Every structure is written in structure tokens, then in C-alpha cells.
Amino acid sequence: MNPSYDFTGQVALVTGAAGGLGLAAAQAFARSGAAVTLVDRDAARIEAAAAALRGEGHRAIGIACDVSDEAAAQATVARTVAEFGRLDMAYNNAGILGPMCEMSQETAEGYDATQAVNLRGVWTFMKHELLQMKRQGSGAIVNCSSLGGLVGLAGRAAYHASKHGVIGLTKAAALDVAATGIRVNAVCPGCIDTPMGEEIDPAAMREFLKLQPIGRLGRPEEVAAAVLWLCSPAASMVLGVALPVDGGFVAQ
């Protein structure tokens, strides 16, 4: 059983929240009492996800946004504060797989698209989340890196570059604001049962799972549990970490 948190009166923002890890985290924040802004590029799906949470009695809004667009990120944070009065927690989760091929076969367009979402998209949102949290003097941010931010695997150069970059951003930002009452950390999920995982060739997935000692796919709610812990007072002395949620992969 996961620990429970009381985030009543607090506000969370989650990007990439129309499904997978982001939706699981948004649901967990809401069911722990927080008001939640759900962000995704798919307008119909993000509004449906927010409406479902409102149907459960939670405070939630859905915003369609290209996370790589800094003006859109700034506007999203501003709307969150206008709607709910503050911003206490953020999970910058939006990401794409990008090209899955040998690096020499990648295109510049595929590489740039991957960095735009996975790395610039974390930068744009974290910048404006931090500006709001600095005004408040408190807050917690969790960025979604990946197992691919800690190791390298063949055929995933653009993706791994972006996820290593997220860890660098996280560490630097954590040190920037360490004395201000704001904490910044990252989670590094392994192979999780999400729609993104379904994009990977099944044979490659079976081989990968042989290297994940727990012997199964992770569940989105298991990553959400780590995100909520990092945002909670229970992690008050934790900042600048890249926490593996990977079934033991990097322990090998």
C-alpha cells in the first residue's frame, strides 16, 4: 500500500497528463486533495481527463499546450495561478520517444523534435514554475527523466541525449533555488506499462525486460507514488536527485 498525502489547499501542474505517467500522477495529486492543472498537446484528451477528475469531485482544469513554446508555458502557469491562486507542485512529464534507429541514421528533424519536447519542454515549464514558486517562497518540482537519462542503449541516441539533459537541468536548478524553500528533483522510470511503451517493438521489449530484474513492467501508479513522495514534506531534505523507478535495472 502506498503512503497517503494530504495536499488539501495545494495546487499541482502536470504536463503530458492526457495518459500514461502524467495522467496517473494528476489523478494521484487530485485524490490527495490538490487542485490540478493537466497539460497536454491533445486538446480533446486533456479536457476529457480533467472533466473525469471534476466528475469525481476534484478541482481540475485541462490546458492544451505545446510544451516547447515558452510563451504557452508562461501562459499556462499564469492561468493556473489565476484559477487556483498559487502553484505548489509540478511534474514536468511530457515526452516522446523520437527516432529509434542507429544514431547515424537519425535525421536532424527527428533529433530536434525530440529535444524540443523532452528537454526544452522541461526547461520552459520549470522556468515559469520557478518564477511563481520564488514569489511564494515554496514549492516542489519533479522532472521526468528516464532510465535513459542514466544509461545508454543502442538505437536511442536522441532520446537518451534529451533525458540525460533533463538530469543536468534538474541538478543545476536544484542548486539555484536550494536555499529558497523550493526543491527540484527528477524521476527516472524504467520500462513502464504505458501507451509510449506500446510504440517499442515487442521483441525488443521482451529483451529489455530480461534486464529489468523485477521481471515485469512497472505500473504508472508506481511512478506517480515516487513523484508524490518527492513533492511531499516526507522528502524535505531531498533535492537534486535523479531517482530510479526501474525495477532494479541500474543496480546491476
C-alpha positions in Angstrom: 0.0 0.0 0.0 1.4 3.4 -0.9 1.5 6.1 1.8 -1.2 8.8 1.6 -0.7 12.5 1.5 -2.9 15.4 2.4 -2.4 18.1 -0.3 -5.6 19.9 0.6 -5.2 23.6 -0.3 -2.3 23.0 -2.6 -2.1 23.2 -6.4 -0.2 20.9 -8.8 0.6 21.1 -12.5 1.3 18.1 -14.7 2.4 18.1 -18.3 1.8 15.2 -20.6 -1.2 14.4 -18.5 -3.7 13.0 -21.1 -2.5 9.5 -20.4 0.3 7.2 -19.1 2.6 8.5 -16.3 1.2 12.1 -16.4 -2.4 11.1 -16.0 -1.6 8.7 -13.2 0.3 11.5 -11.4 -2.5 14.0 -12.0 -5.1 11.5 -10.6 -2.9 10.9 -7.6 -2.4 14.6 -6.8 -6.2 15.2 -7.1 -7.1 12.2 -5.0 -4.7 13.5 -2.3 -6.6 16.8 -2.2 -4.7 19.1 -4.6 -6.3 21.2 -7.3 -4.6 20.2 -10.6 -3.8 21.7 -13.9 -3.5 19.0 -16.6 -1.5 19.9 -19.7 -1.1 18.1 -23.0 -0.9 18.9 -26.7 -4.1 16.9 -27.4 -6.9 19.3 -26.5 -9.8 16.8 -26.6 -8.0 14.2 -24.5 -6.7 16.6 -21.9 -10.2 18.2 -21.4 -11.7 14.7 -21.1 -9.1 13.8 -18.4 -9.8 17.0 -16.5 -13.5 16.5 -16.8 -13.2 13.0 -15.4 -11.4 14.4 -12.3 -14.1 17.1 -11.9 -16.7 14.3 -12.1 -15.0 12.7 -9.1 -15.4 16.0 -7.2 -11.9 17.3 -7.7 -10.8 20.8 -8.8 -9.1 20.3 -12.2 -8.6 22.2 -15.4 -7.2 21.0 -18.7 -5.0 23.1 -21.0 -3.8 22.3 -24.5 -0.2 23.4 -24.9 2.9 22.8 -26.9 5.4 22.4 -24.1 8.3 23.6 -26.2 6.6 27.1 -26.6 7.8 29.3 -23.8 5.0 31.8 -24.2 2.5 29.0 -23.9 4.2 27.6 -20.8 4.2 31.0 -19.2 0.5 31.4 -20.0 -0.3 28.0 -18.6 1.4 28.8 -15.3 -0.3 32.2 -15.2 -3.7 30.6 -15.8 -3.1 28.0 -13.1 -2.4 30.8 -10.6 -5.4 32.8 -11.8 -7.6 29.8 -11.4 -6.3 28.3 -8.2 -4.3 31.1 -6.5 -0.9 29.6 -6.4 1.4 26.7 -7.6 2.9 24.3 -5.1 3.9 21.2 -7.1 4.8 20.4 -10.7 5.5 17.2 -12.5 7.1 18.1 -15.9 6.4 14.8 -17.6 5.7 15.4 -21.3 7.9 13.4 -23.6 8.2 11.5 -26.8 10.3 8.5 -27.9 11.8 10.2 -31.0 13.7 8.2 -33.6 14.5 4.6 -32.8 17.5 3.7 -35.0 21.2 3.9 -35.1 22.4 7.4 -34.5 24.0 7.7 -37.9 20.5 7.1 -39.4 18.8 9.8 -37.3 17.6 12.9 -39.1 18.2 16.4 -37.8 14.4 16.9 -37.8 13.8 13.9 -35.6 16.6 14.9 -33.2 15.3 18.5 -32.9 11.7 17.3 -32.3 12.8 15.0 -29.5 14.9 17.8 -27.8 12.0 20.3 -28.2 9.6 18.2 -26.2 11.8 16.2 -23.8 14.3 18.9 -22.9 13.2 22.3 -24.0 9.7 21.4 -22.8 11.0 20.8 -19.3 13.1 24.0 -19.4 10.1 26.2 -20.5 7.8 24.9 -17.8 10.4 24.7 -15.0 11.5 28.3 -15.6 8.0 29.7 -15.2 7.1 27.3 -12.3 10.2 28.5 -10.5 9.4 32.2 -11.1 6.0 31.6 -9.4 7.4 29.5 -6.6 10.1 32.0 -5.8 7.3 34.6 -5.4 5.7 32.3 -2.9 8.9 31.2 -1.2 8.0 27.5 -1.5 7.3 24.7 -4.0 8.5 21.3 -5.3 9.2 20.3 -8.9 9.8 16.8 -10.3 11.1 16.4 -13.8 10.6 13.2 -15.7 13.9 11.9 -17.0 14.2 8.2 -17.7 16.3 5.1 -17.2 17.6 6.5 -20.5 19.0 9.5 -18.6 21.2 7.2 -16.5 22.4 4.7 -19.1 22.9 4.5 -22.8 21.2 1.9 -25.1 21.7 1.4 -28.8 19.3 2.9 -31.2 18.1 5.7 -28.9 20.7 8.4 -29.2 18.3 11.4 -29.5 16.1 10.1 -26.7 19.0 9.4 -24.3 20.6 12.8 -25.1 17.3 14.5 -24.1 16.9 12.5 -20.9 20.5 13.0 -19.8 19.9 16.7 -20.3 16.8 16.7 -18.1 19.0 15.4 -15.2 21.5 18.2 -15.8 18.7 20.8 -15.8 17.4 19.3 -12.6 20.7 19.4 -10.7 21.5 22.9 -11.8 18.0 24.3 -11.0 18.0 22.5 -7.6 21.2 24.2 -6.6 19.9 27.6 -7.9 17.0 27.5 -5.5 18.2 25.2 -2.7 18.1 28.0 -0.1 14.7 29.5 -1.2 12.3 26.8 0.1 11.9 25.2 -3.4 13.1 21.6 -4.2 13.7 20.3 -7.6 14.2 16.5 -8.3 13.8 14.0 -11.1 12.4 10.5 -11.5 13.9 8.0 -13.9 11.3 5.4 -14.9 12.4 2.1 -16.3 10.1 0.2 -18.6 6.5 1.1 -17.6 3.2 -0.2 -19.0 2.1 3.0 -20.8 1.0 3.9 -24.4 4.5 5.1 -25.1 5.8 1.6 -24.3 3.5 0.2 -26.9 5.5 2.0 -29.5 8.5 -0.2 -28.9 8.9 -3.4 -30.9 7.5 -6.3 -28.8 10.6 -8.4 -29.4 12.9 -5.5 -28.2 10.6 -5.1 -25.2 11.0 -8.8 -24.3 14.7 -8.5 -24.4 14.7 -5.3 -22.4 12.6 -6.9 -19.7 15.3 -9.6 -19.2 17.5 -6.8 -17.9 14.8 -5.4 -15.6 15.4 -7.6 -12.5 11.9 -7.2 -11.1 10.8 -9.2 -14.1 7.8 -7.2 -15.1 6.7 -3.9 -16.5 6.2 -1.1 -14.0 2.8 0.5 -13.4 2.1 4.2 -13.9 0.9 4.5 -10.4 4.2 3.3 -9.1 5.9 6.2 -10.7 3.2 8.5 -9.5 3.9 7.3 -6.0 7.5 8.4 -6.3 6.5 11.8 -7.7 4.1 12.5 -4.8 6.7 11.5 -2.3 9.3 13.8 -3.8 6.7 16.6 -3.7 5.7 15.9 -0.1 7.2 17.1 3.2 8.5 13.5 3.7 11.2 14.4 1.1 12.0 17.8 2.7 15.8 17.1 2.7 15.9 15.6 -0.9 16.9 17.8 -3.7 18.8 17.5 -7.0 18.4 13.7 -7.2 17.6 11.5 -10.2 15.5 8.7 -8.6 15.4 5.4 -10.5 12.0 3.8 -10.6 13.2 1.0 -12.7 12.8 -2.4 -11.0 16.5 -2.6 -10.3 17.9 -2.0 -13.7 20.7 0.4 -12.7 21.5 -1.6 -9.6 23.2 -4.2 -11.9 
